[in-house]
Amino acid sequence: MTVRRARRARIPYALVLVALAFAVAAAAYLVGRDGGEDEPVSSERAAGTSDAPAIEGPGETPQPSPSPPEEPRERLVIHGTGDVSLDPGYIPALRTNGYGWAWSGLNGLFRRDDLTVINHECPSTNIVAPLAKTFVFRCDPGALDAAADAGIEVASLANNHGFDQGPEGLIDSVRNMRRAGIVPIGAGASQEEADAPRYVDVNGWTIGLVGVGEVIDPDTQVAVGEEIGTAVGHDFSRALGSIEEAEERADLVIVVIHWGVELDTQPRDYQVEKARRMIDAGADAIFGHHAHRLQPMDTYKGRPIFYGLGNFVWPSFSAEGSMTAVARVLVRPNGNLVGRLLPATIVSDGHPVLN
């Protein structure tokens, strides 16, 4: 920081002589006073209410200004979902019924909570640059406004379809989410940006959000160095590093992770082990997905783990695939967390309904 010194003003010589004469007269008066006791300091000055600015003497430590009082922490309700596709080519009912159809069976659940996080299983972009793969998705950016109106605040692109329209489609999706007022996580213009936690402030809490994409297709979709891509990939140390970073800055840390094996109804042993390592690193809740099947909730050290939230806004291919749930995390003002699953069913393509 550059410190600018004040310019020294010139003092007229005659004025100096006058000041000296005044000082001599004042000294003579003080010497001649009886008693010689110091006058008491006024209570106003002693209380520090003088208009004169405080002056720090040599070697004195400046006193810090009082910090503004922290906003009291209130009760939080946080929701998380599994796979969401807003691709009208994959779910024609969205084109027929409008994008609000995706959220109309939830009775305003996400509008009444404090934070809702989804797995956004496609790039929301008008850029058409499909990769050569079996399933290639492209969501309509216009669908994001309906999602935001329904109460969606955060969306993860760290999955095996966020990169379906290539690097420019991914970055355009990030821009479009921000335009709609949705916080994108798990993707960026570089490794640092893709892995970086995002933060939101709600009801006196700072919440850190970390997107992790272990299921990748192709392998080149993962951001490395200065390359555009999705977060983490198979380097689990990157996930732990992001969680530890978020834990230092936030009151709560939520991890949104795309992992596991399709059609599994139970987590694999390695997922249980990784979930516990993430909580040990600072995660307070874990929202998992990819298996296209609903999996059980677990807790570790009082932190809820939702291993697999199944499909959500998705075609109704089967009874098993249509059985889903919303993860709910209740955070009490003292920091205690309670997790539960709110059962739901995809009653028709792209239309989940709470049971």
N, C-alpha and C positions, 0 to 999 in steps of 0.2 A: 504494500500500500504506500502510495506517495504521500509524504507529509509536507504540507506547504507552510513555510514560516511567514509570520506577519512582517511587513516592512517596518523598519524602525523610523519613527517620526522625528523630525528636527525640532529642537526646543529653542526659542529665542533666548539670547544671553541675558537680556534685561529681565526676563521672566524668572530666570534662575536666581538673580540677585534678590528679587522680591521674595521668592520662596525661602531663600536663606535667612533673610531678615525676619520673616514670619516664624521660622523654625526656632531661631535664637530667642525671640520673645516668648514663644510658647514654653520653651525649656525653662526660662527664668520663672515663669509663672508656676510651673509644676514644682520646682525646687522650693519655692516659697510657701507652698501649701502646708497646712498643719495636718497631722495625723499620718499622712503618707500611705493610707490603706487603699487597696484597689477597689474601684467601684464594682458593685455586683453586676454580673452579666444579665441582661434582660431575659425574662422567661421566654419571650418570643424568639430571640436569637438562639437561646439554649435549645429550644425545641426544633431548631433547624428550619424555621419559617422565614428567615431573613430573605429579602429579595436578592442579596448579593450572592453571586455564584460561589460554590465551594472551590477552594484552591488546594491542590494536593502539594504537600511539602515534600522535600527530598526524602526518598526512601519509603514514603507512605504507600500502602497498597490500595489501589482504587476499589471502592465497594461496588459490587455488581448491582445493576438495577433489578428490582424485584420482578420475578417472572410472572406473566399473566396466569391466573388460575386455570388449571386444566379442566377441560369440559368433562363433567361427570359421565362415567360409562353407564350406559343403559343396557337393558336386555336386548339381545339380538336374535333374529330368526334368519337363518341362511338356508337356501335350497340349492340342490345340485341335481342335474339330470344326466342321462346317458346320451346316446347318439341322436343328433338332430340334423336332418337334411331338409333344406329349403330349396331343393332342386325341382322345379315343376316338370322337368323331363323325367325324373325318377318317380315323382309323386304328382301325377296329373290333377289330382283332386285339389291341390293348392292353386292351380291355375283356374279351375272351375269355381271353387268356393272362396277364393281370396286367401291371402296369407294369414289373416286373423284366425282362419279355420284351425291352424296348427295349435292355437292356444285357447280356443273357446271352450274346451271341455274341462277347464281347471278351476272354474268359478272364481277367477281373479286371484288365485293363490299367490302368484308371483308379484302382483301389484300390492299385496298386503304385507309382504315380508320386508326385510331390510337389505337382502342381497340374493340374487339368483345367478348361478353359474351354469353354463351349458357346454357340452362338447359339440362344437360346430363342425360337422363332418363333411365340409366341402368349402371351396373358396367362393366367396361372394364377389363375383367380378363379371364385367362384360368383356373381359379379355378372353378370347377363344384360342387356346394353345394347348389342346389336350395331349397328355402323355400317352404313350403306347402301353396300355394296361387293360385288364379285363373290365374293371368298373371305373369309370371316369365321371366325376360329378362336377357340376358348376351351378352354384346357387345364384338366384336373382338378387342383386344388391338392394332392390326395392323391398325385398322381404324383411330386411333388417329393421325398417321403421316399425313394422307391425310387431316384430319381436321386442323392440324397445318399448313400444306402447303396452305390451303385455307384461312388462316388468323385468325383462332380461337386462342385466347390467354387465355381465362378463361372459366372454366366449373364448374357448380354447381352440386354436388351430393346430395344436400339436397332436396330429393323428395322421393316418395313412391316406387321407383324401384331401387334406388342406393344400397339398402341393399339386393337385391334379391338373391345374392349368399352368404349371411351370412357375418359375421364380417371380415373374412379373405379375402373374395372376395372384400369387400369394401376397405380395406386397400391396397390390391393389385392394385385396380383401381387407388387409389391415387398415388401409385408408378409409374404406367404405364403412367398416365397423366404427371407427372413430367418428366419422361424419354422422352416423346414426346415434351416437352417444353410448355405444357399447365398448367396453374395455377389451381389446384383444390381448390374449396371452399365448405364449408358446410359439411365436413366430417373429421374424425380424430380418433386417437387411444385413445382419452379421451374426456370428455366434454370440457375441456379447449381448446384442439386442434381443436375440431369440430367447436366450436363457434368462434374461433379466427379469426379476420379479416386478410385478406391477402392484400399485398400492391404491387403496380407496379408504376414505375416512367416513365412518358411519357411526352415529350415536355415541361419539366419544371414543371410538375404537379406530386404530389404524390396522387395516387388514392387508396382509401381503399375499399375493396370488402367484403361484408358480405352475407353469404348464410344462408337462413332460410327455414326450412322444416316443415310446419305445417300439411301437409298431410302425414300421416305415416301408414305403413302396413308392419309388425306388430308394435304394440306399443313399443316393445323392441328394435326397430332399433335406437331409440334416444340415443345418448351418455349421460351417467350419471356417474359422478365421473370418475373412471379410465376405464370405459367400452368403447370399440370401438363402433362408431355409427355416426349418422347424427346429424346435428345441430338443437338445439332449441326445436323442437316438439311443445307442447301446452303451454309451459311456455314462454309467450310473454316477460316477464321481461328479459329473456336471450337475446332475439333479441335486445331489447332496450339497454342493457348493451354493446353488441358488437358494435352497431352503435355509441354509445357515445365514446367507446374506439377508434374506427376508426376516429371519428370526431376530436379527440384530436391530432392525428398523421398525418392526411391526409388533402390535400387541397379539395378533392372531395370524397364523399362516395356514393357508389352504392350498393343498396340492391337487391338481387336476391331471390325472395320468391315464394315457391310452396304453394298455398293456394286456398281457395274457393271451389266451388261445381261443379262437372262435368256437362257439357252442359249448364251452365249459360252463357248468353250473356251480362249480366250486373253484376257489382260487388254488393255484399251484403252490407248492411249498416255497418256491423262490419268491413268489409274490408276497407271501406272509412275511418272509425274512426281510424283503426290501421295504415293506410297509413299516415294519418296526424300526428299521434303520432310518427311514424318513422321519418318523416321530421322534426318535432319539436326536435327530439333527435339528428339530424344531417345528415340525409340522404339527398342527392342531386338529386337522381333519383332512381326509383323503377321499376324493371323488374319482373312482375308477370306471373304465368302460373299455369296450372293444369286442367282448365275447358275444354280443348280441343275445345274451341271456342274463336274466336277473340272478345275481349272486348274493349271498348273505352279507349282513353287516357284522363287523367285529369291533372290539375295543381293545386298546392297548394303552396302558398308563392313563386311562380316562379319556383317551382320544378316539373318536369314531373313525372306522375304516370301512368305506363302502367299496368293496373289491370290484363289483361289476354292476352298473346300473341299467344294463340292457339297452334296448332300443327306446326311443321316446317319440320324436317326430320322425316316423319311419313307416314304410309300407307294412301292412298286416299280412305277413307271409304265412304265419302259423300261430297256433295257440301258444306255443312255448315262446316264440319270438315276440308275441303281442303282450305277454305278461311283463309288466314293468313297474317302476316305482319312482317316486321323487325322494331324494335324500333330504332329510331335515336335520339341521344342527341348531339346537337351542343353546345360546351362550348367555349365562347368567352374569350379572354385574361383577360377581366375585371371580369370574374366569372359569367356573365349572361348565363343562360341556355335556350335553345330552343328545345323542343321535338316535334317529329312528327312520324307518322306511314308510312312506305313505303309498299304499298300493294303488296302482292305476292299470288301465288296459287300453291298448291301441284298438279301438273298436272298429275303425276303418282307416284306410291309408292316410297317414299323416295326421291322425286325430286321436291323441291320448285323452282319456277321461279318467278322473279320479274315481276310485271305487267307493 
